[in-house]
C-alpha cells in the first residue's frame, strides 16, 4: 500500500525560543494536519 507522507522540519534559535515551545508547535501542526477535513478548508 502507498501512504501519503510529509516531512516537516523546524529550525529555531534555542537562545530565543525554548525547545518546549517548538515541540508544542510541531505537535499542534501535526494534529491539525491529521484532521480529516483540513483539505476542505483550503
PDB file of N, CA, C and O in Angstrom:
ATOM      1  N   UNK A   1       0.837  -1.184   0.000  1.00  0.00           N
ATOM      2  CA  UNK A   1       0.000   0.000   0.000  1.00  0.00           C
ATOM      3  C   UNK A   1       0.877   1.240   0.000  1.00  0.00           C
ATOM      4  O   UNK A   1       1.979   1.243   0.548  1.00  0.00           O
ATOM      5  N   UNK A   2       0.375   2.275  -0.615  1.00  0.00           N
ATOM      6  CA  UNK A   2       1.095   3.548  -0.666  1.00  0.00           C
ATOM      7  C   UNK A   2       0.437   4.499   0.321  1.00  0.00           C
ATOM      8  O   UNK A   2      -0.786   4.636   0.349  1.00  0.00           O
ATOM      9  N   UNK A   3       1.249   5.143   1.116  1.00  0.00           N
ATOM     10  CA  UNK A   3       0.752   6.087   2.113  1.00  0.00           C
ATOM     11  C   UNK A   3       1.284   7.479   1.809  1.00  0.00           C
ATOM     12  O   UNK A   3       2.408   7.633   1.332  1.00  0.00           O
ATOM     13  N   UNK A   4       0.484   8.473   2.083  1.00  0.00           N
ATOM     14  CA  UNK A   4       0.942   9.855   1.956  1.00  0.00           C
ATOM     15  C   UNK A   4       1.783  10.198   3.172  1.00  0.00           C
ATOM     16  O   UNK A   4       1.355  10.029   4.314  1.00  0.00           O
ATOM     17  N   UNK A   5       2.966  10.673   2.909  1.00  0.00           N
ATOM     18  CA  UNK A   5       3.872  11.038   3.999  1.00  0.00           C
ATOM     19  C   UNK A   5       4.449  12.409   3.694  1.00  0.00           C
ATOM     20  O   UNK A   5       4.836  12.688   2.559  1.00  0.00           O
ATOM     21  N   UNK A   6       4.506  13.246   4.688  1.00  0.00           N
ATOM     22  CA  UNK A   6       5.141  14.547   4.548  1.00  0.00           C
ATOM     23  C   UNK A   6       6.078  14.776   5.711  1.00  0.00           C
ATOM     24  O   UNK A   6       5.779  14.415   6.850  1.00  0.00           O
ATOM     25  N   UNK A   7       7.191  15.365   5.421  1.00  0.00           N
ATOM     26  CA  UNK A   7       8.155  15.677   6.468  1.00  0.00           C
ATOM     27  C   UNK A   7       8.101  17.167   6.761  1.00  0.00           C
ATOM     28  O   UNK A   7       7.998  17.984   5.845  1.00  0.00           O
ATOM     29  N   UNK A   8       8.169  17.512   8.021  1.00  0.00           N
ATOM     30  CA  UNK A   8       8.175  18.907   8.433  1.00  0.00           C
ATOM     31  C   UNK A   8       9.398  19.119   9.309  1.00  0.00           C
ATOM     32  O   UNK A   8       9.640  18.373  10.257  1.00  0.00           O
ATOM     33  N   UNK A   9      10.154  20.135   8.980  1.00  0.00           N
ATOM     34  CA  UNK A   9      11.328  20.471   9.780  1.00  0.00           C
ATOM     35  C   UNK A   9      11.141  21.870  10.351  1.00  0.00           C
ATOM     36  O   UNK A   9      10.528  22.736   9.727  1.00  0.00           O
ATOM     37  N   UNK A  10      11.667  22.069  11.518  1.00  0.00           N
ATOM     38  CA  UNK A  10      11.577  23.369  12.174  1.00  0.00           C
ATOM     39  C   UNK A  10      12.965  23.741  12.659  1.00  0.00           C
ATOM     40  O   UNK A  10      13.599  22.985  13.395  1.00  0.00           O
ATOM     41  N   UNK A  11      13.427  24.894  12.250  1.00  0.00           N
ATOM     42  CA  UNK A  11      14.704  25.411  12.717  1.00  0.00           C
ATOM     43  C   UNK A  11      14.413  26.611  13.599  1.00  0.00           C
ATOM     44  O   UNK A  11      13.634  27.490  13.230  1.00  0.00           O
ATOM     45  N   UNK A  12      15.036  26.645  14.755  1.00  0.00           N
ATOM     46  CA  UNK A  12      14.813  27.765  15.659  1.00  0.00           C
ATOM     47  C   UNK A  12      16.085  28.030  16.446  1.00  0.00           C
ATOM     48  O   UNK A  12      16.928  27.147  16.601  1.00  0.00           O
ATOM     49  N   UNK A  13      16.213  29.229  16.931  1.00  0.00           N
ATOM     50  CA  UNK A  13      17.359  29.618  17.752  1.00  0.00           C
ATOM     51  C   UNK A  13      17.002  29.322  19.202  1.00  0.00           C
ATOM     52  O   UNK A  13      16.143  29.986  19.784  1.00  0.00           O
ATOM     53  N   UNK A  14      17.652  28.341  19.775  1.00  0.00           N
ATOM     54  CA  UNK A  14      17.316  27.923  21.142  1.00  0.00           C
ATOM     55  C   UNK A  14      17.613  29.007  22.165  1.00  0.00           C
ATOM     56  O   UNK A  14      17.152  28.918  23.303  1.00  0.00           O
ATOM     57  N   UNK A  15      18.369  30.020  21.790  1.00  0.00           N
ATOM     58  CA  UNK A  15      18.624  31.134  22.714  1.00  0.00           C
ATOM     59  C   UNK A  15      17.409  32.054  22.793  1.00  0.00           C
ATOM     60  O   UNK A  15      17.206  32.733  23.799  1.00  0.00           O
ATOM     61  N   UNK A  16      16.602  32.075  21.732  1.00  0.00           N
ATOM     62  CA  UNK A  16      15.437  32.952  21.691  1.00  0.00           C
ATOM     63  C   UNK A  16      14.138  32.217  21.997  1.00  0.00           C
ATOM     64  O   UNK A  16      13.215  32.795  22.571  1.00  0.00           O
ATOM     65  N   UNK A  17      14.064  30.939  21.615  1.00  0.00           N
ATOM     66  CA  UNK A  17      12.838  30.158  21.794  1.00  0.00           C
ATOM     67  C   UNK A  17      13.184  28.861  22.508  1.00  0.00           C
ATOM     68  O   UNK A  17      14.082  28.131  22.090  1.00  0.00           O
ATOM     69  N   UNK A  18      12.474  28.584  23.572  1.00  0.00           N
ATOM     70  CA  UNK A  18      12.669  27.339  24.304  1.00  0.00           C
ATOM     71  C   UNK A  18      12.218  26.167  23.434  1.00  0.00           C
ATOM     72  O   UNK A  18      11.218  26.267  22.723  1.00  0.00           O
ATOM     73  N   UNK A  19      12.946  25.073  23.491  1.00  0.00           N
ATOM     74  CA  UNK A  19      12.617  23.895  22.694  1.00  0.00           C
ATOM     75  C   UNK A  19      11.228  23.351  22.972  1.00  0.00           C
ATOM     76  O   UNK A  19      10.615  22.746  22.092  1.00  0.00           O
ATOM     77  N   UNK A  20      10.721  23.555  24.184  1.00  0.00           N
ATOM     78  CA  UNK A  20       9.379  23.076  24.520  1.00  0.00           C
ATOM     79  C   UNK A  20       8.321  23.784  23.675  1.00  0.00           C
ATOM     80  O   UNK A  20       7.341  23.164  23.262  1.00  0.00           O
ATOM     81  N   UNK A  21       8.512  25.070  23.417  1.00  0.00           N
ATOM     82  CA  UNK A  21       7.574  25.802  22.565  1.00  0.00           C
ATOM     83  C   UNK A  21       7.606  25.259  21.143  1.00  0.00           C
ATOM     84  O   UNK A  21       6.564  25.095  20.508  1.00  0.00           O
ATOM     85  N   UNK A  22       8.800  24.984  20.652  1.00  0.00           N
ATOM     86  CA  UNK A  22       8.942  24.444  19.301  1.00  0.00           C
ATOM     87  C   UNK A  22       8.291  23.065  19.204  1.00  0.00           C
ATOM     88  O   UNK A  22       7.623  22.762  18.215  1.00  0.00           O
ATOM     89  N   UNK A  23       8.481  22.239  20.215  1.00  0.00           N
ATOM     90  CA  UNK A  23       7.881  20.903  20.219  1.00  0.00           C
ATOM     91  C   UNK A  23       6.361  20.993  20.253  1.00  0.00           C
ATOM     92  O   UNK A  23       5.681  20.228  19.569  1.00  0.00           O
ATOM     93  N   UNK A  24       5.821  21.919  21.042  1.00  0.00           N
ATOM     94  CA  UNK A  24       4.364  22.099  21.091  1.00  0.00           C
ATOM     95  C   UNK A  24       3.822  22.579  19.751  1.00  0.00           C
ATOM     96  O   UNK A  24       2.751  22.160  19.310  1.00  0.00           O
ATOM     97  N   UNK A  25       4.587  23.470  19.108  1.00  0.00           N
ATOM     98  CA  UNK A  25       4.172  23.957  17.795  1.00  0.00           C
ATOM     99  C   UNK A  25       4.091  22.805  16.801  1.00  0.00           C
ATOM    100  O   UNK A  25       3.095  22.674  16.089  1.00  0.00           O
ATOM    101  N   UNK A  26       5.121  21.972  16.743  1.00  0.00           N
ATOM    102  CA  UNK A  26       5.115  20.848  15.811  1.00  0.00           C
ATOM    103  C   UNK A  26       4.024  19.837  16.150  1.00  0.00           C
ATOM    104  O   UNK A  26       3.412  19.264  15.249  1.00  0.00           O
ATOM    105  N   UNK A  27       3.777  19.614  17.429  1.00  0.00           N
ATOM    106  CA  UNK A  27       2.714  18.691  17.830  1.00  0.00           C
ATOM    107  C   UNK A  27       1.351  19.225  17.393  1.00  0.00           C
ATOM    108  O   UNK A  27       0.507  18.468  16.914  1.00  0.00           O
ATOM    109  N   UNK A  28       1.142  20.522  17.561  1.00  0.00           N
ATOM    110  CA  UNK A  28      -0.133  21.130  17.152  1.00  0.00           C
ATOM    111  C   UNK A  28      -0.274  21.093  15.636  1.00  0.00           C
ATOM    112  O   UNK A  28      -1.357  20.820  15.118  1.00  0.00           O
ATOM    113  N   UNK A  29       0.811  21.367  14.927  1.00  0.00           N
ATOM    114  CA  UNK A  29       0.777  21.307  13.472  1.00  0.00           C
ATOM    115  C   UNK A  29       0.424  19.899  13.001  1.00  0.00           C
ATOM    116  O   UNK A  29      -0.394  19.735  12.095  1.00  0.00           O
ATOM    117  N   UNK A  30       1.026  18.897  13.602  1.00  0.00           N
ATOM    118  CA  UNK A  30       0.722  17.506  13.251  1.00  0.00           C
ATOM    119  C   UNK A  30      -0.743  17.194  13.528  1.00  0.00           C
ATOM    120  O   UNK A  30      -1.399  16.523  12.731  1.00  0.00           O
ATOM    121  N   UNK A  31      -1.256  17.677  14.653  1.00  0.00           N
ATOM    122  CA  UNK A  31      -2.660  17.445  14.999  1.00  0.00           C
ATOM    123  C   UNK A  31      -3.578  18.071  13.950  1.00  0.00           C
ATOM    124  O   UNK A  31      -4.549  17.446  13.522  1.00  0.00           O
ATOM    125  N   UNK A  32      -3.277  19.292  13.538  1.00  0.00           N
ATOM    126  CA  UNK A  32      -4.107  19.961  12.542  1.00  0.00           C
ATOM    127  C   UNK A  32      -4.053  19.257  11.193  1.00  0.00           C
ATOM    128  O   UNK A  32      -5.069  19.150  10.506  1.00  0.00           O
ATOM    129  N   UNK A  33      -2.876  18.776  10.811  1.00  0.00           N
ATOM    130  CA  UNK A  33      -2.741  18.093   9.530  1.00  0.00           C
ATOM    131  C   UNK A  33      -3.433  16.741   9.524  1.00  0.00           C
ATOM    132  O   UNK A  33      -3.841  16.259   8.467  1.00  0.00           O
ATOM    133  N   UNK A  34      -3.570  16.124  10.685  1.00  0.00           N
ATOM    134  CA  UNK A  34      -4.200  14.815  10.772  1.00  0.00           C
ATOM    135  C   UNK A  34      -5.720  14.883  10.787  1.00  0.00           C
ATOM    136  O   UNK A  34      -6.386  13.857  10.650  1.00  0.00           O
ATOM    137  N   UNK A  35      -6.273  16.079  10.952  1.00  0.00           N
ATOM    138  CA  UNK A  35      -7.725  16.215  10.889  1.00  0.00           C
ATOM    139  C   UNK A  35      -8.194  15.842   9.488  1.00  0.00           C
ATOM    140  O   UNK A  35      -7.525  16.147   8.500  1.00  0.00           O
ATOM    141  N   UNK A  36      -9.325  15.194   9.408  1.00  0.00           N
ATOM    142  CA  UNK A  36      -9.793  14.698   8.113  1.00  0.00           C
ATOM    143  C   UNK A  36     -10.355  15.789   7.211  1.00  0.00           C
ATOM    144  O   UNK A  36     -10.417  15.595   5.997  1.00  0.00           O
ATOM    145  N   UNK A  37     -10.763  16.922   7.756  1.00  0.00           N
ATOM    146  CA  UNK A  37     -11.428  17.929   6.933  1.00  0.00           C
ATOM    147  C   UNK A  37     -10.569  19.143   6.614  1.00  0.00           C
ATOM    148  O   UNK A  37     -11.103  20.148   6.144  1.00  0.00           O
ATOM    149  N   UNK A  38      -9.264  19.094   6.849  1.00  0.00           N
ATOM    150  CA  UNK A  38      -8.444  20.287   6.615  1.00  0.00           C
ATOM    151  C   UNK A  38      -8.363  20.646   5.141  1.00  0.00           C
ATOM    152  O   UNK A  38      -8.222  21.823   4.810  1.00  0.00           O
ATOM    153  N   UNK A  39      -8.447  19.676   4.252  1.00  0.00           N
ATOM    154  CA  UNK A  39      -8.386  19.968   2.823  1.00  0.00           C
ATOM    155  C   UNK A  39      -9.620  20.757   2.398  1.00  0.00           C
ATOM    156  O   UNK A  39      -9.529  21.618   1.523  1.00  0.00           O
ATOM    157  N   UNK A  40     -10.747  20.482   2.994  1.00  0.00           N
ATOM    158  CA  UNK A  40     -11.981  21.189   2.656  1.00  0.00           C
ATOM    159  C   UNK A  40     -11.893  22.667   3.006  1.00  0.00           C
ATOM    160  O   UNK A  40     -12.596  23.487   2.416  1.00  0.00           O
ATOM    161  N   UNK A  41     -11.037  23.012   3.960  1.00  0.00           N
ATOM    162  CA  UNK A  41     -10.893  24.412   4.370  1.00  0.00           C
ATOM    163  C   UNK A  41     -10.042  25.225   3.403  1.00  0.00           C
ATOM    164  O   UNK A  41     -10.046  26.455   3.461  1.00  0.00           O
ATOM    165  N   UNK A  42      -9.314  24.556   2.517  1.00  0.00           N
ATOM    166  CA  UNK A  42      -8.431  25.277   1.582  1.00  0.00           C
ATOM    167  C   UNK A  42      -9.208  26.005   0.527  1.00  0.00           C
ATOM    168  O   UNK A  42      -8.618  26.658  -0.334  1.00  0.00           O
TER     169      UNK A  42
END
